[in-house]
Amino acid sequence: LGIRSPEYQPVMTDYQAYILLRNIFLRSPRGRLALLSGGILWRLAIEVIGDDAVLGFPSEKDMYIEDIILSTERTCYGRERLTNDEIDLICGV
């Protein structure tokens, strides 16, 4: 959304641009992660994509693995999460 000077006065088109970019992102395969995150991310996402998106599976190309856990059986488990930039986009930062 960009960096603005302290003197900048936002206008309605700034807000509309934020809503447009946020909704495009939330409707992408990674948008479901906002629902899984809970809190304000969940609240912003639920309006746009509904709760059915939680039931979907992520595509491998869209995964950002936060944690990788190796078990003794040589199995690898990963937990996907939003990046800080994605969180900022959803929240309008």
Summary of the structure (lengths in Angstrom):
residues: 93
radius of gyration: 16.1
end to end distance: 7.1
largest distance: 58.2
contacts: 206
relative contact order: 0.18
helix: 55%
strand: 12%
